[in-house]
Amino acid sequence: MVDMVKKIHKKGADLLLPGEEVLGACVVTQVGQFKKSVAFGAIGGVVGAAVGSAIGGKADAPDEGTMAESFPTTKQAILAVTTQRWVLFEQGMASGGPKGIAAEWGHEQIRRLELEKAKLTSKVNVVFDDGSVAQVEAVKAAKPDRLVAAAQHLGG
């Protein structure tokens, strides 16, 4: 899997603040998207889409008015922690690199990340300061554990 920290510095340097360094990054998707993609690819067509939807699973929806509502989870993206903030980059489909910023938060706004590991993917729970949780999914090859370790160095 591509080192997303290097990719952000190379392809998305213009999206970073002056002096900002990326400490950890991981490609994330909507919960269940990986299974949907596999089913669609293996079976194909309308049947594959139906099977994928049935087995994909969903994230718990955040409560209204919480910080977790600020976390867009509808597209594949790159979640990164930097020396200055948390950033959710929009991911370009052609290059796989960052093409824009979907959302950002201060270090104090995200308390920690938690991983729920499974065979091929992990759910990444983004725990906000108000206790609300946004859930996304990362394939193991994307090394979400490295992002969690980088976040722990912040004291989260």
Residue pairs with C-beta under 8 A, 6 or more apart in sequence:
1 139
1 141
1 142
1 143
2 96
4 25
4 26
4 27
4 78
4 80
4 142
5 22
5 23
5 24
5 25
5 80
7 25
7 96
7 97
7 98
8 15
8 16
8 22
8 25
8 78
8 80
8 89
8 97
8 98
9 16
9 22
10 97
11 92
11 95
11 97
11 98
12 89
12 97
12 98
12 99
15 87
15 89
15 98
15 100
15 101
16 22
16 82
17 82
17 84
17 85
19 83
19 84
20 82
20 83
20 84
20 85
21 82
21 83
22 80
22 81
22 82
23 80
23 81
23 82
23 83
23 150
23 151
23 153
23 154
24 80
24 81
24 146
24 147
24 148
24 149
24 150
24 151
25 78
25 79
25 80
25 81
25 147
26 78
26 79
26 80
26 124
26 138
26 142
26 143
26 144
26 146
26 147
27 76
27 77
27 78
27 91
27 96
27 138
27 139
27 142
28 76
28 77
28 78
28 79
28 124
28 136
28 137
28 138
28 142
28 144
29 75
29 76
29 77
29 136
29 137
29 138
30 59
30 73
30 74
30 75
30 136
30 137
31 56
31 57
31 58
31 59
31 73
31 123
31 135
31 136
31 137
32 55
32 56
32 57
32 58
32 59
32 137
33 56
33 76
33 137
34 120
34 121
34 137
34 139
35 52
35 55
35 56
35 57
35 121
36 49
36 52
36 53
36 55
36 56
37 52
38 52
39 48
39 49
39 51
39 52
39 55
39 56
40 48
40 49
40 51
40 52
41 48
42 48
43 51
59 73
59 123
59 134
59 135
59 136
59 137
60 133
60 135
62 68
62 69
62 71
62 132
62 133
62 134
63 69
63 132
66 128
66 130
66 131
66 132
67 105
67 109
67 128
67 129
67 130
67 132
68 126
68 128
68 132
68 133
68 134
69 132
70 103
70 105
71 88
71 103
71 126
71 134
71 136
72 88
72 102
72 103
73 134
73 135
73 136
75 90
75 91
75 102
76 91
77 88
77 89
77 90
77 91
77 102
77 136
78 88
78 89
78 91
78 98
79 86
79 87
79 88
79 89
79 124
79 126
79 136
79 147
80 86
80 87
80 88
80 89
80 147
81 87
81 107
81 147
81 150
81 151
81 154
84 107
85 104
85 105
85 106
85 107
86 104
86 105
86 106
86 107
86 109
86 110
87 101
87 103
87 104
88 101
88 102
88 103
88 104
89 98
89 99
89 100
89 101
89 102
90 98
90 99
90 100
90 101
90 102
91 97
91 98
91 99
92 98
92 99
105 128
107 154
107 156
108 129
109 128
109 129
110 126
110 127
110 128
110 129
110 151
110 156
111 127
111 128
111 129
111 131
111 156
112 127
112 151
112 152
112 156
113 124
113 125
113 126
113 127
113 147
113 148
113 151
113 156
114 124
114 125
114 127
114 148
115 122
115 123
115 124
115 125
115 144
115 145
115 148
116 122
116 123
116 125
117 140
120 139
120 140
121 137
121 138
121 139
121 140
122 137
122 138
122 140
122 144
122 145
123 135
123 136
123 137
124 135
124 136
124 137
124 138
124 144
124 147
124 148
125 133
125 134
125 135
126 133
126 134
126 135
126 136
127 133
128 134
138 144
138 147
